[in-house]
Amino acid sequence: MHKSNDWSASVPLAGEAREREQAFSVLSNAWQAGRLRSSPLHIFIGCDLCTAFNYLIPNVPIFPLLVGIQVLNGVLLPVILVFILLLVNDKNLMGNLKNSVIYNILGWGTFLMISIAVVVMPGGQLMDLPGINLFGG
């Protein structure tokens, strides 16, 4: 049986350190301008509290939980990627920094490949139930 290290629980929190730092910067600016409610800090505090709560539940398997979170990230990635590609192709927003044709081909190709993977992988898992093995092994 694999025993987890103490530092493994802090790895997911380290991923949002930069965003949290930016949120504190926004919080500082919002506090000075009197617009504290427009700060995204509440989102990061909520994420931290949910993460801490999950680690406090006894007998929760940490590594399957982390793998599940990464699977959720992979499933949501195509949705986020579409909006990013639409934003970087908006001439009013980006001006002369709008995506070129090569970057559009790479971006939409990446979206297509990730979307296919998101559809094929769960489909392959479901095909294993009746005994059809698509991926070998």
C-alpha positions as CSV (number, residue, x, y, z in Angstrom):
1,M,0.0,0.0,0.0
2,H,1.3,3.4,-1.0
3,K,1.5,5.9,1.8
4,S,1.1,9.6,0.8
5,N,3.6,12.2,1.8
6,D,2.6,15.2,3.9
7,W,3.3,17.6,1.0
8,S,1.0,15.8,-1.4
9,A,-2.1,17.5,0.2
10,S,-0.7,21.0,-0.5
11,V,0.0,20.4,-4.2
12,P,-3.5,21.4,-5.3
13,L,-3.3,24.6,-3.2
14,A,0.0,25.5,-4.8
15,G,-1.7,25.6,-8.3
16,E,-3.8,28.6,-7.4
17,A,-1.1,30.6,-5.6
18,R,-0.6,33.0,-8.5
19,E,-4.3,33.5,-8.9
20,R,-4.6,34.1,-5.2
21,E,-1.8,36.7,-5.3
22,Q,-3.6,38.5,-8.1
23,A,-6.9,38.3,-6.2
24,F,-5.2,40.0,-3.2
25,S,-3.9,42.7,-5.5
26,V,-7.4,43.2,-6.9
27,L,-8.7,43.2,-3.3
28,S,-6.2,45.9,-2.3
29,N,-7.2,48.1,-5.3
30,A,-10.9,47.5,-4.7
31,W,-10.5,48.3,-1.0
32,Q,-8.9,51.7,-1.9
33,A,-11.5,52.5,-4.5
34,G,-14.4,51.5,-2.2
35,R,-15.6,48.6,-4.4
36,L,-14.7,45.7,-2.2
37,R,-17.7,43.6,-3.3
38,S,-16.3,43.4,-6.9
39,S,-13.3,41.4,-5.7
40,P,-12.8,37.8,-6.9
41,L,-11.2,37.0,-3.5
42,H,-14.4,35.4,-2.3
43,I,-14.1,32.7,-5.0
44,F,-10.5,31.8,-4.0
45,I,-11.4,31.7,-0.3
46,G,-14.4,29.4,-1.2
47,C,-12.1,27.1,-3.2
48,D,-9.6,27.0,-0.3
49,L,-12.3,26.2,2.2
50,C,-13.8,23.4,0.0
51,T,-10.3,21.9,-0.5
52,A,-9.6,22.1,3.2
53,F,-13.0,20.6,4.0
54,N,-12.3,17.7,1.6
55,Y,-9.0,16.9,3.4
56,L,-10.6,17.0,6.8
57,I,-13.1,14.2,5.9
58,P,-11.8,11.0,7.5
59,N,-10.8,8.1,5.2
60,V,-11.2,10.0,2.0
61,P,-8.8,8.5,-0.6
62,I,-6.8,11.6,-1.6
63,F,-5.3,10.3,-4.9
64,P,-8.5,9.1,-6.5
65,L,-10.0,12.5,-5.5
66,L,-7.1,14.3,-7.2
67,V,-7.4,12.2,-10.3
68,G,-11.2,12.9,-10.4
69,I,-10.5,16.7,-10.2
70,Q,-8.0,16.4,-13.1
71,V,-10.6,14.5,-15.1
72,L,-13.1,17.2,-14.5
73,N,-10.5,19.8,-15.6
74,G,-10.0,17.9,-18.8
75,V,-13.7,17.7,-19.5
76,L,-14.2,21.4,-18.9
77,L,-11.1,22.4,-20.9
78,P,-12.8,22.4,-24.4
79,V,-15.6,24.7,-23.1
80,I,-13.0,27.2,-21.7
81,L,-10.9,26.9,-24.9
82,V,-13.8,27.8,-27.1
83,F,-14.4,31.0,-25.2
84,I,-10.7,31.9,-25.2
85,L,-10.5,31.3,-29.0
86,L,-13.6,33.5,-29.5
87,L,-12.1,36.2,-27.4
88,V,-8.6,36.2,-29.1
89,N,-10.3,36.4,-32.5
90,D,-12.4,39.4,-31.6
91,K,-11.0,42.4,-33.6
92,N,-12.7,44.9,-31.3
93,L,-11.2,43.4,-28.3
94,M,-7.7,42.5,-29.5
95,G,-7.1,45.1,-32.3
96,N,-4.0,44.2,-34.3
97,L,-3.1,41.4,-31.8
98,K,-5.9,39.2,-33.1
99,N,-5.0,35.6,-33.9
100,S,-3.3,34.9,-37.2
101,V,-4.5,32.0,-39.4
102,I,-1.7,29.7,-38.2
103,Y,-2.7,30.3,-34.5
104,N,-6.3,29.8,-35.4
105,I,-5.6,26.4,-37.0
106,L,-3.5,25.4,-34.0
107,G,-6.1,26.6,-31.5
108,W,-9.1,25.0,-33.2
109,G,-7.1,21.9,-33.9
110,T,-6.2,21.6,-30.3
111,F,-9.9,22.1,-29.4
112,L,-10.9,19.4,-31.8
113,M,-8.3,16.9,-30.5
114,I,-9.2,17.5,-26.9
115,S,-12.9,17.3,-27.6
116,I,-12.5,14.0,-29.4
117,A,-10.4,12.7,-26.5
118,V,-13.1,13.8,-24.1
119,V,-15.8,11.9,-26.1
120,V,-13.7,8.8,-26.9
121,M,-12.2,8.1,-23.5
122,P,-15.5,7.8,-21.6
123,G,-17.0,6.0,-24.6
124,G,-14.2,3.4,-24.4
125,Q,-14.8,3.0,-20.7
126,L,-18.5,2.4,-21.3
127,M,-17.7,-0.1,-24.0
128,D,-15.7,-2.1,-21.4
129,L,-18.9,-2.8,-19.5
130,P,-20.3,-5.3,-22.1
131,G,-16.8,-6.7,-22.7
132,I,-15.7,-4.7,-25.8
133,N,-12.1,-3.6,-25.2
134,L,-11.3,-0.6,-27.5
135,F,-7.9,0.4,-26.0
136,G,-6.3,-3.0,-25.6
137,G,-4.8,-4.3,-22.3
